[in-house]
Amino acid sequence: MKKVTIQDIADELGISRNTVSKAINNADGLAEATREKILQKAAEMGYKQFSYIKAQVVNTVEKETPHRGEIALLCGNILAPAHFASLMLDKLKTELSQMGYSLSTHRVERGDFESMSLPVTFVPEQATAILCIEMFDRAYDEMICALGLPVLFVDGPNKRNGADLPADQLYMDNTTAITRFVNDMLLLGKHRIGFIGDYEHCQSFFERYAAFRCAMLMAGVPVDERFCIKALESAQVTEALTALPEMPEVFICANDFIADDAIYALRKLGKSVPGDVLFCGFDDAPNSRIMTPALTTVHIHTQIMALTAMNLLISRIEQPNMNYRIVHTETELIYRDSTRMD
């Protein structure tokens, strides 16, 4: 029997493949009536790869799932509601529970990092696997990997020196959208492009910075090092921008929160966005859509990340001796007012 694809469903309904994909992945920007119609047709056609579907659409009877184990989430920071991982974890917890796994959260405090100690709430003997988020201390991460449990890192410490971890790793695609954005700006005649963010903070920041520099290099456009600001905290960003003798035409920021801080700092310096400088962030945090100006950014598909995380965790639990995997999930460049040129 032929496997039903997203394209088959789209052809059957006479709509685009992208619309069907949004419905199946529970993405934003789709009317509920349209979503229901697509899910119903997908169920009728026997489509099996659902990442999201309401029980009444599939018309299945819920069965009690036996408990199979506990996934321990180790987190190095408190995750704000706007953090991409918060949205991802909501979906992941639901999916894991349907597979019979519970998710327990353990905060790794600064003192734990300094003393190389596990959180007092975390008992390795009770865990089936470990999920690490905002865990960017390489030595501490190596200690976690040595516990003998399956480990998945969502992002992780930077690998600028080629060092890696003996664990599965999940990232968003940090390269494609940044490369496209740089080339779009160059086509518009914007050659003075800068970057704000500490590329040593984590691997994702490093990949975004590397994508920016590589795109400039491949286009034969030199990078003005004055416009590469290695900063993370708001005060650092403000100080660096204040010290610049002139501004670039475009700034790419390692994430939306840094972009927000930078735009605020420039506003205090009498500069306007996009009037004086164009801006692009990363993450598509909720605030990026409502700030003034609305921020051009890179959207992370958090539900796809959640499903990928679940697959990586479960497959590692079931096959602990397989090779380690490094997976990047799709991202999408979204243009908004911060790059508008009247």
C-alpha positions in Angstrom: 0.0 0.0 0.0 1.4 3.4 -1.0 2.4 5.7 1.9 0.2 8.8 2.1 2.2 12.0 1.9 1.4 15.6 2.6 1.4 16.3 -1.1 -1.3 13.6 -1.6 -3.5 15.3 1.0 -2.9 18.7 -0.6 -3.8 17.4 -4.1 -7.0 15.8 -2.7 -8.1 19.1 -1.2 -6.8 21.3 -3.9 -4.7 23.4 -1.5 -1.0 24.0 -1.1 1.4 21.6 0.5 2.5 24.3 3.0 -1.1 24.7 4.2 -1.4 21.0 4.9 2.0 21.0 6.7 0.8 23.8 8.9 -2.3 22.0 9.9 -0.5 18.7 10.7 2.2 20.5 12.6 -0.2 22.8 14.5 1.6 25.9 13.2 0.2 29.4 13.6 -1.6 31.3 10.8 -4.3 28.9 9.9 -8.1 29.1 10.4 -9.4 26.5 12.8 -12.0 25.4 10.3 -9.3 24.8 7.6 -7.2 23.0 10.1 -10.1 20.6 11.0 -10.9 19.9 7.4 -7.3 19.0 6.6 -6.9 16.8 9.7 -10.1 15.0 8.9 -9.0 14.3 5.3 -5.6 13.2 6.5 -7.2 10.7 8.9 -9.6 9.4 6.2 -6.6 8.9 3.8 -4.6 7.0 6.4 -1.9 9.5 6.9 0.3 8.2 9.8 2.9 10.9 10.5 0.9 13.2 12.7 2.7 15.5 15.1 -0.6 17.0 16.2 -4.1 15.8 15.8 -7.2 15.9 18.0 -8.4 12.6 19.3 -11.9 13.1 17.9 -10.5 13.5 14.4 -8.7 10.2 14.5 -11.6 8.7 16.4 -9.4 6.6 18.7 -10.2 5.5 22.2 -7.6 6.6 24.8 -6.0 3.7 26.6 -4.1 4.0 29.8 -0.4 3.9 29.0 1.9 2.0 31.5 4.7 4.1 33.0 8.0 3.4 31.3 10.3 5.7 33.1 11.3 9.2 34.0 13.1 11.7 31.8 15.1 14.2 34.0 15.3 17.7 32.6 18.4 19.6 33.7 18.2 23.3 33.1 20.9 25.9 33.6 18.6 28.9 33.7 15.0 29.7 34.5 13.1 29.5 31.1 11.0 32.6 30.5 7.6 32.0 28.8 9.0 33.7 25.7 12.0 31.3 25.5 11.6 28.9 22.6 12.4 26.0 24.9 9.3 26.8 27.1 7.0 26.3 24.1 8.9 23.2 23.0 8.7 21.6 26.5 4.9 22.0 26.6 4.6 19.8 23.5 7.4 17.4 24.6 5.8 16.7 28.0 2.5 15.8 26.3 4.1 13.6 23.8 6.3 11.8 26.3 3.3 11.2 28.6 1.5 9.5 25.8 4.6 7.2 25.4 4.5 6.4 29.1 7.3 8.7 30.3 7.2 11.5 32.9 9.3 14.6 32.7 10.9 16.0 36.0 12.6 19.3 36.1 15.8 20.0 38.0 17.4 23.5 38.1 21.2 23.5 38.0 22.3 26.4 40.2 25.5 28.5 39.8 26.9 26.8 42.8 26.3 23.4 41.3 28.3 24.4 38.2 31.1 25.7 40.3 31.3 22.6 42.6 30.5 20.2 39.8 27.6 18.8 41.9 24.3 17.4 40.7 21.1 19.3 41.8 19.9 17.9 45.1 16.6 17.1 43.6 18.1 14.9 40.9 18.7 11.2 41.6 20.4 9.5 38.6 19.2 6.0 39.7 15.6 7.2 39.2 16.1 8.5 35.7 15.8 6.7 32.4 17.4 9.5 30.4 18.5 13.1 30.8 17.4 16.1 28.7 19.7 19.2 29.0 18.5 22.7 28.1 20.6 25.9 28.7 23.5 23.8 29.7 26.5 25.5 28.2 29.3 24.6 30.7 31.4 22.0 28.8 33.1 20.5 31.9 29.8 20.1 33.7 28.2 18.6 30.5 31.0 16.1 30.3 30.2 15.0 33.9 26.6 14.5 32.9 27.6 12.4 29.9 29.7 10.2 32.2 26.7 9.2 34.4 26.0 6.3 32.0 22.4 7.5 31.1 21.1 8.4 27.6 21.6 12.2 27.3 20.1 14.7 24.8 21.3 18.3 24.6 19.0 20.9 23.1 21.7 23.4 22.1 24.9 23.1 24.0 28.4 24.6 24.6 30.1 26.1 21.5 32.4 23.9 19.4 34.6 26.6 18.0 37.6 24.5 18.8 36.2 21.3 17.5 35.4 19.7 20.8 32.2 17.7 21.0 30.1 15.8 23.6 29.4 12.0 23.7 25.6 12.6 23.5 22.8 13.2 21.1 22.3 16.9 20.2 19.3 18.8 18.9 19.6 22.3 17.3 17.5 24.5 15.1 18.9 25.3 11.7 21.1 28.3 12.5 22.7 28.7 9.1 20.2 28.8 6.2 18.1 31.8 7.2 21.1 33.9 8.3 22.8 33.1 5.0 19.7 34.1 3.0 19.3 37.3 5.0 22.9 38.4 4.4 22.6 37.7 0.7 19.2 39.6 0.5 20.8 42.6 2.2 23.8 42.5 -0.2 21.5 42.4 -3.2 19.9 45.6 -1.8 23.3 47.2 -1.7 23.7 46.9 2.0 27.4 45.9 2.5 28.1 47.3 6.0 26.6 44.5 8.0 27.4 43.7 11.7 26.6 41.1 14.3 25.7 41.4 18.0 26.0 38.5 20.3 28.5 36.4 22.2 29.4 33.6 19.8 31.1 31.7 22.6 27.9 31.6 24.7 26.5 28.5 23.1 26.7 26.5 19.9 23.6 28.1 18.3 25.1 31.6 18.7 28.4 30.3 17.2 26.6 28.8 14.2 24.6 32.0 13.6 27.8 34.1 13.8 29.7 31.7 11.6 26.9 31.7 9.0 27.0 35.5 8.9 30.8 35.6 8.4 30.7 32.7 5.8 28.0 34.4 3.8 30.0 37.7 3.7 33.2 35.8 2.8 31.5 33.8 0.0 30.1 37.1 -1.4 33.6 38.6 -1.4 32.5 41.4 1.0 34.9 42.2 3.9 33.5 42.3 7.4 34.1 45.5 9.3 35.3 44.1 12.7 34.1 47.2 14.5 30.6 46.1 13.8 31.0 42.6 15.3 30.0 43.1 18.9 30.7 40.2 21.3 28.1 41.0 24.0 25.3 39.2 25.7 24.0 41.3 28.6 22.0 44.5 28.0 24.6 46.7 29.6 27.4 45.2 27.4 25.3 45.8 24.3 24.6 49.5 25.3 28.2 50.2 26.1 29.5 48.7 22.8 27.0 50.6 20.7 27.7 53.9 22.5 31.4 53.5 21.7 30.9 53.0 18.0 32.1 56.0 15.9 29.5 55.1 13.2 26.8 52.6 12.6 26.6 49.8 10.1 23.6 49.6 7.7 22.4 46.3 9.1 22.8 44.5 12.4 22.1 40.7 12.8 21.6 39.7 16.4 22.1 36.3 18.0 18.6 36.3 19.3 15.5 38.6 19.6 16.2 39.6 23.2 19.6 41.0 22.2 18.0 42.8 19.2 15.4 44.3 21.6 18.2 45.6 23.9 20.2 46.9 20.9 17.2 48.8 19.4 16.4 50.3 22.7 20.1 51.4 23.2 20.2 53.0 19.7 16.9 54.8 20.4 18.6 56.5 23.4 21.5 57.4 21.1 19.0 59.2 18.8 19.1 56.5 16.1 16.0 55.0 14.5 15.2 51.5 13.3 14.8 51.0 10.4 15.6 54.6 9.5 19.3 54.5 10.4 20.0 50.8 10.9 18.1 47.7 9.8 17.8 44.8 12.3 17.3 41.0 12.2 16.9 38.8 15.3 16.5 35.1 15.8 13.9 32.9 17.6 10.6 34.7 16.7 9.9 35.3 20.3 6.4 36.7 21.0 7.7 40.1 21.8 9.4 40.3 18.3 5.9 40.6 16.8 4.6 43.4 19.0 7.7 45.5 19.6 8.1 48.8 17.6 9.2 48.3 14.9 8.2 44.6 14.6 11.3 42.6 14.3 12.6 40.7 11.3 13.6 37.4 12.7 14.0 33.6 12.2 11.1 31.4 13.3 11.9 28.2 15.2 9.3 25.4 14.8 9.1 24.5 18.4 6.6 21.6 18.0 8.9 19.9 15.4 11.8 20.3 17.8 9.7 18.7 20.6 8.8 15.7 18.4 12.4 15.4 17.3 13.6 15.5 20.9 11.1 12.8 21.8 12.3 10.6 18.9 15.9 11.1 19.8 15.3 10.3 23.5 13.1 7.2 23.0 15.4 5.7 20.3 18.4 6.3 22.5 16.7 4.6 25.4 15.8 1.6 23.2 19.1 1.4 21.3 21.8 2.8 23.7 24.7 1.7 21.5 23.9 3.4 18.3 26.1 6.3 17.0 25.4 9.7 18.4 23.1 12.0 16.3 23.3 15.7 15.7 20.0 17.0 14.3 19.0 20.4 13.0 15.3 21.2 12.5 14.0 23.7 9.9 13.8 27.4 10.6 12.1 30.2 8.6 13.2 33.8 7.9 10.4 36.2 8.6 10.6 39.8 7.3 9.0 42.5 9.4 9.2 46.3 9.8 12.8 46.4 11.2 14.1 45.8 7.7 11.5 47.9 5.9 13.0 50.4 3.5 10.6 53.2 2.3 
